[in-house]
Amino acid sequence: MADVQLRDIRKSFGKVETIHGVSLDIRDREFVVFVGPSGCGKSTLLRLIAGLEDITSGDLTIDGQRVNALPPAKRGIAMVFQSYALYPHMTAYENMAFGLQLAKQGKDAIDQAVRKAADILELTPLLDRLPKEMSGGQRQRVAIGRAIVRDPKVFLFDEPLSNLDAALRVQTRLEIAKLHQEMAATMIYVTHDQVEAMTLADKIVVLRDGHVEQVGAPLDLYHRPRNLFVAGFIGSPQMNFIETKVTAVEEGGVRCALPGGGDILALVSGADLRAGETVTLGMRPEHFVADGGQPLNGRIDVVEQLGESHFIHLDLPDGQRLVARAPGDASVRAGEQIAVTLDGAQCHVFHKNGLAAARL
């Protein structure tokens, strides 16, 4: 496997620049996920690494070799696309073997590679089936197997689960995670689904409008988002945001006003903040506590019952809304008035420019 390095990578289509000076270090055997909303540039960046799009400027190296001018076949990569792209008249075995046959590899070597990949992906009983005789998840595993047999330096995945139903997405996601553990492979994975990003990645790259917003381990991004965009994108349901003002800056944190009266001490740095300044207070749905914090009153608009928990959608006195997570046995109904309690130790504060105040 191999390291992948991007240095000031830019991509323009005509006069329009879509990737704006991206620099990244992807270590050998690392599972890196590019995540962001539609149109953020994540698939374009993956295609630049694959060689399916030309790099306008910057340097891309794979295993220490600059590959900007190399065609895809010589970059040591294998790509799994959103569509399975299997030959309908070929069996699973033949689909997986086809690329090796084109490369003029020997029959025994091809058979060994295909059967090894089939064993890893639990496809051995399906090798004689045509694509039409397999489920969507099985077809996607064949597509992954076709990549494995090439023994690439780097695996690239472009939203491989988006065509699967919910149950198959979970199953195939687990299979990809297991594949990474077994093969100790360098993998770069594109998705718009932040749950996939959180569960699969060693490192997440959050993109917006062709820029990198933040790079880090999943839990680092979850607990210490760099800005409002990352805070709102990572997490499901997303972080709650309340527009408010600073009432005081103290040695132990920043005190912020709450809708309906009262305030809360958020344990964040008060550097560059002052009383009266407008900020955004952020808190995740699971960070409301039963007692010991600052109560916040609201009217329940909707209750989403998930079994083990409820998501309570609240309308606050000033018209703002938030979502709180409650135990599954909580007795709550739409239309009721309720007081939820904030834990200041878990609150985030964002400056007017969207950047997060450092957590203490």
C-alpha positions as CSV (number, residue, x, y, z in Angstrom):
1,M,0.0,0.0,0.0
2,A,1.1,3.6,-0.1
3,D,1.0,7.2,1.1
4,V,-0.9,9.7,-0.9
5,Q,0.0,13.4,-0.8
6,L,-1.9,16.4,-2.3
7,R,-0.1,19.7,-2.5
8,D,-2.1,22.8,-3.4
9,I,-4.3,20.9,-5.8
10,R,-6.5,23.0,-8.0
11,K,-9.1,22.1,-10.6
12,S,-10.7,24.5,-13.1
13,F,-13.4,23.8,-15.7
14,G,-12.9,26.6,-18.1
15,K,-12.7,29.8,-16.0
16,V,-14.5,28.3,-13.1
17,E,-12.2,26.9,-10.3
18,T,-13.9,24.1,-8.4
19,I,-11.1,22.8,-6.2
20,H,-9.2,25.5,-4.4
21,G,-5.7,24.7,-3.3
22,V,-6.3,21.4,-1.4
23,S,-3.4,20.0,0.5
24,L,-3.7,16.7,2.3
25,D,-1.5,13.9,3.7
26,I,-3.0,10.4,3.6
27,R,-0.9,7.8,5.3
28,D,-0.2,4.3,4.3
29,R,-3.1,2.0,5.4
30,E,-5.2,4.9,6.5
31,F,-9.0,5.0,5.8
32,V,-9.8,8.6,4.8
33,V,-13.3,9.7,4.0
34,F,-14.1,12.8,2.0
35,V,-17.5,14.1,3.2
36,G,-19.6,17.1,2.5
37,P,-22.9,18.3,0.8
38,S,-23.7,17.8,-2.9
39,G,-21.5,19.9,-5.1
40,C,-18.7,20.4,-2.5
41,G,-16.0,18.9,-4.7
42,K,-15.5,15.5,-3.0
43,S,-16.1,13.3,-6.1
44,T,-14.0,15.7,-8.2
45,L,-11.1,15.4,-5.8
46,L,-11.4,11.6,-5.9
47,R,-11.4,11.7,-9.7
48,L,-8.3,13.9,-9.7
49,I,-6.5,11.3,-7.5
50,A,-7.7,8.5,-9.8
51,G,-6.6,10.3,-13.0
52,L,-10.1,10.5,-14.4
53,E,-9.8,14.3,-14.4
54,D,-6.7,16.4,-15.2
55,I,-5.1,18.5,-12.3
56,T,-5.0,22.1,-13.3
57,S,-2.1,22.9,-10.8
58,G,-0.5,21.4,-7.8
59,D,1.3,18.1,-7.1
60,L,-0.2,14.6,-6.5
61,T,2.1,11.9,-5.3
62,I,1.3,8.2,-4.7
63,D,3.9,6.1,-2.9
64,G,6.4,8.9,-3.4
65,Q,5.9,9.2,-7.1
66,R,4.5,12.3,-8.8
67,V,1.6,11.0,-10.8
68,N,0.0,14.1,-12.3
69,A,0.8,13.0,-15.9
70,L,0.2,9.3,-15.4
71,P,-2.9,7.6,-16.8
72,P,-5.2,5.8,-14.3
73,A,-3.9,2.3,-15.2
74,K,-0.4,3.3,-14.1
75,R,-1.2,5.0,-10.8
76,G,-1.6,1.8,-8.8
77,I,-5.2,2.6,-7.8
78,A,-8.4,0.7,-8.1
79,M,-11.8,2.5,-8.0
80,V,-15.3,1.3,-7.0
81,F,-18.0,3.4,-8.4
82,Q,-21.5,4.3,-7.3
83,S,-22.9,2.2,-10.1
84,Y,-21.7,-1.5,-10.1
85,A,-20.8,-1.3,-13.8
86,L,-20.7,-5.1,-14.1
87,Y,-20.9,-6.9,-17.5
88,P,-24.4,-8.4,-17.5
89,H,-23.4,-11.4,-19.7
90,M,-20.5,-12.4,-17.4
91,T,-20.6,-14.3,-14.2
92,A,-19.2,-12.9,-10.9
93,Y,-16.0,-14.8,-11.5
94,E,-15.7,-13.5,-15.1
95,N,-16.4,-9.9,-14.0
96,M,-13.7,-10.1,-11.4
97,A,-11.2,-11.8,-13.7
98,F,-11.7,-9.7,-16.8
99,G,-9.2,-6.9,-15.9
100,L,-6.5,-9.4,-15.1
101,Q,-7.2,-11.2,-18.5
102,L,-6.7,-7.9,-20.3
103,A,-3.4,-7.5,-18.4
104,K,-2.3,-10.8,-19.9
105,Q,-1.9,-12.5,-16.5
106,G,-1.7,-16.3,-16.4
107,K,-4.8,-18.4,-15.9
108,D,-3.6,-19.9,-12.5
109,A,-2.6,-16.4,-11.2
110,I,-6.0,-15.1,-12.2
111,D,-7.9,-18.0,-10.6
112,Q,-5.9,-17.6,-7.4
113,A,-6.5,-13.8,-7.2
114,V,-10.3,-14.1,-7.9
115,R,-10.8,-16.9,-5.4
116,K,-8.8,-15.1,-2.7
117,A,-10.9,-12.0,-3.2
118,A,-14.1,-14.0,-3.2
119,D,-13.1,-15.6,0.0
120,I,-12.5,-12.2,1.7
121,L,-15.9,-10.9,0.5
122,E,-17.8,-14.2,1.1
123,L,-18.6,-14.4,-2.6
124,T,-17.4,-18.0,-3.3
125,P,-21.0,-19.5,-3.5
126,L,-21.9,-16.7,-6.0
127,L,-19.0,-17.0,-8.5
128,D,-21.1,-18.7,-11.2
129,R,-24.0,-16.3,-11.0
130,L,-24.8,-13.5,-13.4
131,P,-25.4,-10.0,-12.1
132,K,-29.2,-10.3,-12.6
133,E,-29.2,-13.3,-10.3
134,M,-27.6,-11.3,-7.4
135,S,-28.9,-8.7,-5.0
136,G,-27.6,-5.1,-5.1
137,G,-25.4,-5.8,-2.1
138,Q,-23.9,-8.9,-3.8
139,R,-23.3,-7.0,-7.0
140,Q,-21.5,-4.2,-5.1
141,R,-19.3,-6.8,-3.5
142,V,-18.4,-8.2,-6.9
143,A,-17.4,-4.7,-7.9
144,I,-15.3,-4.4,-4.8
145,G,-13.8,-7.8,-5.6
146,R,-12.9,-6.6,-9.1
147,A,-10.8,-3.9,-7.4
148,I,-9.2,-6.3,-4.9
149,V,-7.9,-8.6,-7.5
150,R,-5.8,-5.8,-9.0
151,D,-3.8,-5.6,-5.8
152,P,-3.7,-1.8,-5.9
153,K,-1.7,0.6,-3.8
154,V,-4.8,2.6,-3.1
155,F,-8.5,1.8,-3.1
156,L,-10.9,4.6,-4.1
157,F,-14.6,4.4,-3.3
158,D,-17.1,6.9,-4.9
159,E,-20.3,6.7,-2.9
160,P,-20.5,2.9,-3.2
161,L,-23.5,2.5,-1.0
162,S,-25.8,5.2,-2.3
163,N,-27.7,2.7,-4.6
164,L,-28.5,0.3,-1.8
165,D,-31.5,0.2,0.6
166,A,-31.0,1.0,4.2
167,A,-30.4,-2.5,5.5
168,L,-27.9,-3.3,2.7
169,R,-26.1,0.0,3.3
170,V,-25.5,-1.0,6.9
171,Q,-24.4,-4.6,6.0
172,T,-22.1,-3.4,3.2
173,R,-20.6,-0.7,5.3
174,L,-19.6,-3.3,7.9
175,E,-18.1,-5.4,5.1
176,I,-16.0,-2.5,3.9
177,A,-14.8,-1.8,7.4
178,K,-13.9,-5.5,7.8
179,L,-12.1,-5.4,4.4
180,H,-10.0,-2.5,5.5
181,Q,-8.9,-4.3,8.7
182,E,-8.1,-7.6,6.9
183,M,-6.2,-6.0,4.0
184,A,-4.5,-3.1,5.9
185,A,-5.1,-1.1,2.8
186,T,-4.9,2.6,2.0
187,M,-8.5,3.6,1.2
188,I,-10.1,6.9,0.2
189,Y,-13.9,7.0,0.4
190,V,-16.4,9.6,-0.8
191,T,-19.8,10.0,0.7
192,H,-22.4,12.7,1.6
193,D,-23.6,10.5,4.5
194,Q,-21.9,11.7,7.7
195,V,-22.9,8.4,9.5
196,E,-20.8,6.5,7.0
197,A,-17.9,8.9,7.5
198,M,-18.1,8.6,11.3
199,T,-18.2,4.8,11.4
200,L,-15.7,4.0,8.7
201,A,-13.0,6.7,8.8
202,D,-9.6,6.9,10.6
203,K,-9.6,10.5,9.3
204,I,-12.4,12.7,7.9
205,V,-11.9,15.5,5.4
206,V,-14.9,17.9,5.5
207,L,-15.3,19.8,2.2
208,R,-17.4,22.8,1.2
209,D,-17.3,24.6,-2.1
210,G,-14.0,23.1,-3.1
211,H,-12.3,24.0,0.2
212,V,-11.2,21.8,3.1
213,E,-13.1,23.0,6.2
214,Q,-11.5,20.6,8.7
215,V,-9.4,17.4,8.8
216,G,-9.3,15.1,11.8
217,A,-10.4,11.9,13.5
218,P,-14.1,11.4,13.7
219,L,-14.5,12.1,17.4
220,D,-12.2,15.1,17.2
221,L,-14.5,16.7,14.6
222,Y,-17.6,15.7,16.6
223,H,-16.4,17.1,19.9
224,R,-14.2,20.0,18.6
225,P,-15.6,21.3,15.3
226,R,-13.6,24.1,13.9
227,N,-16.6,26.1,12.7
228,L,-20.4,26.3,12.4
229,F,-20.4,24.4,9.1
230,V,-18.5,21.3,10.5
231,A,-20.6,21.4,13.7
232,G,-23.8,21.3,11.8
233,F,-22.7,18.7,9.3
234,I,-21.1,16.2,11.6
235,G,-23.7,14.5,13.9
236,S,-27.2,13.2,13.4
237,P,-29.5,15.0,14.3
238,Q,-27.2,18.0,13.8
239,M,-26.0,20.2,16.6
240,N,-28.6,22.8,17.8
241,F,-27.7,26.4,17.3
242,I,-29.2,29.3,19.3
243,E,-28.4,32.9,18.3
244,T,-27.7,34.8,21.5
245,K,-25.4,37.3,23.2
246,V,-22.5,37.1,25.6
247,T,-23.5,38.4,29.1
248,A,-20.1,38.0,30.7
249,V,-16.6,36.7,30.0
250,E,-15.2,34.9,33.1
251,E,-12.0,33.1,33.9
252,G,-13.9,29.7,33.7
253,G,-15.7,30.3,30.5
254,V,-18.2,32.5,28.6
255,R,-21.7,33.2,30.0
256,C,-24.4,33.4,27.3
257,A,-28.0,34.5,27.5
258,L,-30.8,32.0,27.0
259,P,-34.2,32.5,25.3
260,G,-36.9,33.2,27.9
261,G,-34.4,34.5,30.5
262,G,-31.4,33.3,32.4
263,D,-27.9,32.4,31.1
264,I,-25.4,29.5,31.0
265,L,-21.7,29.3,31.5
266,A,-20.2,27.6,28.5
267,L,-16.7,26.2,29.2
268,V,-14.9,27.8,26.3
269,S,-12.2,30.4,26.0
270,G,-13.3,34.0,26.2
271,A,-10.4,35.3,24.1
272,D,-11.6,37.8,21.5
273,L,-15.1,37.8,23.1
274,R,-16.8,40.6,25.1
275,A,-20.0,41.2,26.9
276,G,-22.8,42.2,24.5
277,E,-21.3,40.5,21.5
278,T,-23.6,38.3,19.3
279,V,-22.6,34.7,19.2
280,T,-24.1,31.3,18.4
281,L,-24.5,28.8,21.2
282,G,-24.3,25.2,20.1
283,M,-25.3,22.0,21.9
284,R,-25.9,18.5,20.6
285,P,-29.3,16.7,21.2
286,E,-27.7,14.2,23.6
287,H,-26.1,16.8,25.7
288,F,-29.2,17.9,27.6
289,V,-29.1,16.6,31.2
290,A,-31.8,15.5,33.7
291,D,-30.7,18.0,36.4
292,G,-27.9,20.1,37.6
293,G,-27.8,22.4,34.6
294,Q,-29.7,25.5,33.3
295,P,-33.3,24.9,32.3
296,L,-34.6,26.0,29.0
297,N,-38.4,26.2,28.4
298,G,-40.2,25.4,25.2
299,R,-43.3,23.8,23.6
300,I,-43.0,20.3,22.1
301,D,-43.8,20.5,18.4
302,V,-42.9,16.9,17.3
303,V,-41.8,13.7,19.1
304,E,-39.8,11.2,17.1
305,Q,-40.0,7.8,18.8
306,L,-37.0,5.6,18.0
307,G,-37.5,2.9,20.7
308,E,-34.4,3.3,22.8
309,S,-34.8,7.1,22.7
310,H,-37.0,10.0,21.6
311,F,-36.0,13.1,19.7
312,I,-38.0,16.0,21.0
313,H,-38.4,19.0,18.7
314,L,-39.0,22.2,20.8
315,D,-40.2,25.7,19.9
316,L,-38.5,28.2,22.1
317,P,-40.1,31.4,23.4
318,D,-38.2,33.6,20.8
319,G,-39.2,31.4,17.9
320,Q,-36.0,29.4,17.6
321,R,-36.1,25.6,17.6
322,L,-34.0,22.8,19.0
323,V,-33.9,19.0,19.2
324,A,-33.3,17.2,22.5
325,R,-32.7,13.5,23.0
326,A,-34.7,11.9,25.8
327,P,-34.8,8.2,27.0
328,G,-37.2,5.9,25.2
329,D,-39.4,5.6,28.3
330,A,-39.9,9.4,28.7
331,S,-43.5,10.4,28.8
332,V,-43.7,13.4,26.4
333,R,-46.3,14.4,23.9
334,A,-46.6,17.1,21.2
335,G,-48.2,20.3,22.4
336,E,-46.8,20.0,26.0
337,Q,-44.7,22.6,27.6
338,I,-41.4,21.2,28.8
339,A,-38.2,22.3,30.5
340,V,-34.9,20.8,29.2
341,T,-31.6,21.3,31.0
342,L,-28.4,22.4,29.3
343,D,-25.0,21.2,30.4
344,G,-22.6,24.1,30.1
345,A,-19.6,21.8,30.0
346,Q,-20.9,20.4,26.6
347,C,-21.8,23.7,25.0
348,H,-20.0,25.3,22.1
349,V,-19.7,29.0,21.3
350,F,-19.2,30.3,17.8
351,H,-18.0,33.8,16.9
352,K,-19.9,36.0,14.4
353,N,-17.5,34.8,11.7
354,G,-18.5,31.1,12.4
355,L,-15.3,30.0,14.0
356,A,-15.5,28.1,17.2
357,A,-14.2,29.4,20.5
358,A,-11.7,26.9,22.0
359,R,-13.1,24.4,24.5
360,L,-11.5,24.6,27.9
